[in-house]
Amino acid sequence: MALPSDPPGHRDDSAAALREAVQRKGSFLASMKAVAWSFFGVRKGRDHADDLARLNPLHVVVAGLLAAALFVGVLIAVVRWVIASGVTL
């Protein structure tokens, strides 16, 4: 919904930009790679700009959710393994 302060056609421009972004042909593997670098915390500014122009935002969201689930799963597995090993402080 366009606000009164928005320029005319603002909502239409946003919707068109979103449709264009979702139509990008960036591969899911490239999205996973970008998300992995983001989780690691190291990313060059030039690569980040390339990703913004190239990657499909839907792929990035799905890759982020998968990476977060994998991260939580690994943490749970490590904690269970440490508890099962009987390590005491």
Backbone as JSON, one array per atom type, in Angstrom:
{
  "sequence": "MALPSDPPGHRDDSAAALREAVQRKGSFLASMKAVAWSFFGVRKGRDHADDLARLNPLHVVVAGLLAAALFVGVLIAVVRWVIASGVTL",
  "N": [[0.85, -1.17, 0.0], [0.65, 2.1, -0.91], [1.96, 4.98, 0.65], [0.72, 8.28, 1.54], [2.86, 10.06, 1.38], [4.58, 8.87, -0.39], [6.05, 8.82, -3.66], [4.13, 9.1, -6.72], [3.07, 5.99, -8.06], [4.81, 4.47, -6.55], [4.38, 2.0, -5.14], [3.87, 0.3, -7.26], [6.34, 0.43, -8.55], [7.99, -0.76, -6.62], [6.91, -3.33, -6.48], [7.39, -4.19, -9.08], [10.18, -4.14, -9.09], [10.7, -6.13, -7.21], [9.61, -8.36, -8.51], [11.35, -8.45, -10.69], [13.77, -8.99, -9.39], [13.31, -11.55, -8.35], [13.24, -12.97, -10.67], [15.85, -13.24, -11.44], [18.68, -15.05, -12.62], [20.56, -16.25, -10.99], [22.38, -18.96, -9.6], [21.37, -21.56, -7.29], [23.44, -22.75, -5.93], [25.39, -20.74, -5.99], [24.11, -18.94, -4.34], [24.15, -20.39, -1.93], [26.89, -20.4, -1.5], [27.39, -17.66, -1.12], [25.91, -17.25, 1.23], [27.28, -18.95, 2.95], [29.8, -17.66, 3.12], [28.89, -15.37, 4.35], [28.04, -16.35, 6.84], [30.5, -17.07, 7.8], [31.65, -14.62, 8.01], [33.31, -13.15, 6.42], [33.65, -11.2, 3.67], [34.19, -9.72, 0.59], [33.68, -6.36, -0.45], [33.23, -5.88, -3.17], [32.47, -8.41, -4.1], [30.14, -8.71, -2.65], [28.52, -6.7, -3.76], [28.33, -7.71, -6.37], [26.88, -10.04, -5.82], [24.44, -8.93, -4.95], [23.48, -7.9, -7.33], [23.24, -10.14, -8.91], [22.19, -12.51, -7.68], [19.25, -14.46, -6.89], [16.85, -13.31, -4.7], [15.05, -14.99, -3.35], [16.32, -17.47, -3.42], [18.48, -16.86, -1.78], [17.26, -16.43, 0.71], [16.16, -18.99, 1.23], [18.53, -20.5, 1.21], [19.82, -19.33, 3.4], [18.09, -20.07, 5.51], [18.36, -22.87, 5.38], [21.12, -23.09, 5.95], [21.19, -22.03, 8.54], [19.62, -23.94, 9.9], [21.25, -26.19, 9.55], [23.52, -25.34, 10.99], [22.48, -25.13, 13.62], [21.75, -27.8, 13.98], [24.3, -29.04, 13.91], [25.45, -27.89, 16.2], [23.75, -28.96, 18.2], [24.32, -31.69, 17.87], [27.06, -31.74, 18.59], [26.93, -30.93, 21.28], [25.4, -33.05, 22.38], [27.2, -35.14, 21.89], [29.37, -34.39, 23.51], [28.19, -34.46, 26.04], [27.46, -37.16, 26.17], [29.97, -38.34, 26.22], [30.82, -38.1, 28.76], [32.36, -36.08, 29.9], [33.73, -34.16, 32.48], [34.02, -31.23, 34.49]],
  "CA": [[0.0, 0.0, 0.0], [1.44, 3.32, -1.02], [1.67, 6.02, 1.63], [0.52, 9.58, 0.9], [4.14, 10.74, 1.14], [5.31, 8.18, -1.44], [5.84, 9.37, -5.0], [3.15, 8.33, -7.49], [3.57, 4.74, -8.64], [5.84, 3.87, -5.7], [4.08, 0.59, -4.88], [4.06, -0.42, -8.51], [7.78, 0.34, -8.79], [8.54, -1.73, -5.68], [6.46, -4.65, -6.9], [8.12, -4.51, -10.32], [11.58, -4.42, -8.71], [10.72, -7.44, -6.55], [9.41, -9.37, -9.56], [12.59, -8.53, -11.46], [14.79, -9.63, -8.55], [13.0, -12.97, -8.23], [13.49, -13.57, -11.98], [17.29, -13.35, -11.7], [19.1, -16.42, -12.95], [21.65, -16.72, -10.14], [22.18, -20.36, -9.21], [21.19, -21.83, -5.87], [24.77, -23.02, -5.4], [26.02, -19.44, -5.76], [23.46, -18.39, -3.15], [24.69, -21.11, -0.78], [28.26, -19.92, -1.3], [27.3, -16.31, -0.54], [25.44, -17.39, 2.61], [28.37, -19.55, 3.72], [30.75, -16.59, 3.39], [28.27, -14.46, 5.31], [28.11, -16.99, 8.15], [31.9, -17.03, 8.21], [31.89, -13.23, 8.37], [34.32, -12.55, 5.55], [33.09, -10.96, 2.35], [34.7, -8.51, -0.04], [32.63, -5.44, -0.88], [32.98, -6.08, -4.6], [31.71, -9.65, -4.23], [28.81, -8.45, -2.1], [27.8, -5.94, -4.78], [28.02, -8.65, -7.45], [25.8, -10.91, -5.36], [23.19, -8.17, -4.95], [23.02, -7.73, -8.7], [23.16, -11.41, -9.64], [21.49, -13.61, -7.01], [17.82, -14.44, -6.68], [16.65, -13.16, -3.26], [14.36, -16.16, -2.81], [17.36, -18.47, -3.21], [19.3, -16.44, -0.63], [16.47, -16.68, 1.93], [16.1, -20.44, 1.44], [19.89, -20.93, 1.57], [20.06, -18.88, 4.77], [17.33, -20.93, 6.42], [19.03, -24.18, 5.4], [22.41, -22.96, 6.65], [20.91, -21.86, 9.97], [19.19, -25.24, 10.41], [22.45, -27.04, 9.61], [24.35, -24.84, 12.08], [21.84, -25.54, 14.88], [21.88, -29.25, 14.05], [25.69, -29.37, 14.28], [25.62, -27.53, 17.61], [23.05, -29.96, 19.02], [25.09, -32.94, 17.79], [28.29, -31.59, 19.37], [26.56, -30.92, 22.7], [25.03, -34.43, 22.76], [28.41, -35.95, 21.89], [30.16, -34.04, 24.69], [27.47, -34.97, 27.22], [27.56, -38.62, 26.16], [31.34, -38.76, 26.49], [31.03, -38.06, 30.21], [33.35, -35.07, 30.27], [33.4, -33.37, 33.66], [34.95, -30.12, 34.72]],
  "C": [[0.89, 1.23, 0.0], [1.0, 4.33, 0.04], [1.46, 7.34, 0.91], [1.82, 10.31, 0.58], [4.97, 10.09, 0.04], [5.05, 8.84, -2.79], [4.8, 8.53, -5.75], [3.79, 7.1, -8.12], [4.6, 4.02, -7.8], [5.59, 2.39, -5.48], [4.3, -0.23, -6.14], [5.53, -0.59, -8.83], [8.41, -0.71, -7.89], [8.17, -3.15, -6.09], [7.2, -5.1, -8.16], [9.57, -4.86, -10.01], [11.68, -5.79, -8.04], [10.54, -8.55, -7.58], [10.68, -9.55, -10.39], [13.67, -9.27, -10.67], [14.56, -11.13, -8.47], [13.26, -13.7, -9.55], [14.97, -13.72, -12.31], [17.68, -14.81, -11.83], [20.25, -16.93, -12.09], [21.37, -18.12, -9.63], [22.02, -20.49, -7.69], [22.54, -22.11, -5.21], [25.52, -21.72, -5.11], [25.41, -18.76, -4.53], [23.98, -19.07, -1.89], [26.11, -20.64, -0.46], [28.26, -18.54, -0.65], [26.86, -16.38, 0.92], [26.54, -17.99, 3.48], [29.42, -18.5, 4.08], [30.18, -15.62, 4.41], [28.29, -15.05, 6.72], [29.53, -16.93, 8.69], [32.31, -15.61, 8.59], [32.92, -12.52, 7.53], [33.71, -12.41, 4.16], [33.66, -9.67, 1.79], [33.53, -7.66, -0.52], [32.25, -5.62, -2.33], [32.14, -7.33, -4.81], [30.28, -9.47, -3.72], [27.96, -7.7, -3.12], [27.42, -6.83, -5.96], [26.87, -9.57, -7.07], [24.45, -10.19, -5.38], [22.61, -8.05, -6.36], [22.66, -9.05, -9.38], [22.23, -12.44, -9.01], [20.0, -13.37, -6.88], [17.58, -14.34, -5.17], [15.93, -14.34, -2.61], [15.36, -17.28, -2.53], [18.19, -18.14, -1.97], [18.55, -16.71, 0.68], [16.43, -18.17, 2.24], [17.47, -20.97, 1.86], [20.22, -20.52, 3.0], [19.34, -19.73, 5.79], [17.95, -22.32, 6.52], [20.35, -24.14, 6.17], [22.2, -22.8, 8.15], [20.47, -23.17, 10.6], [20.37, -26.2, 10.54], [23.34, -26.64, 10.78], [23.78, -25.28, 13.43], [21.96, -27.05, 15.05], [23.28, -29.69, 14.47], [25.93, -29.03, 15.75], [24.96, -28.55, 18.53], [23.82, -31.27, 19.03], [26.37, -32.86, 18.64], [27.98, -31.62, 20.86], [26.19, -32.33, 23.16], [26.26, -35.32, 22.83], [29.25, -35.68, 23.14], [29.49, -34.58, 25.95], [27.6, -36.48, 27.3], [28.95, -39.12, 26.48], [31.68, -38.73, 27.97], [32.09, -37.09, 30.66], [32.86, -34.31, 31.47], [34.44, -32.28, 33.84], [35.6, -30.24, 36.04]]
}
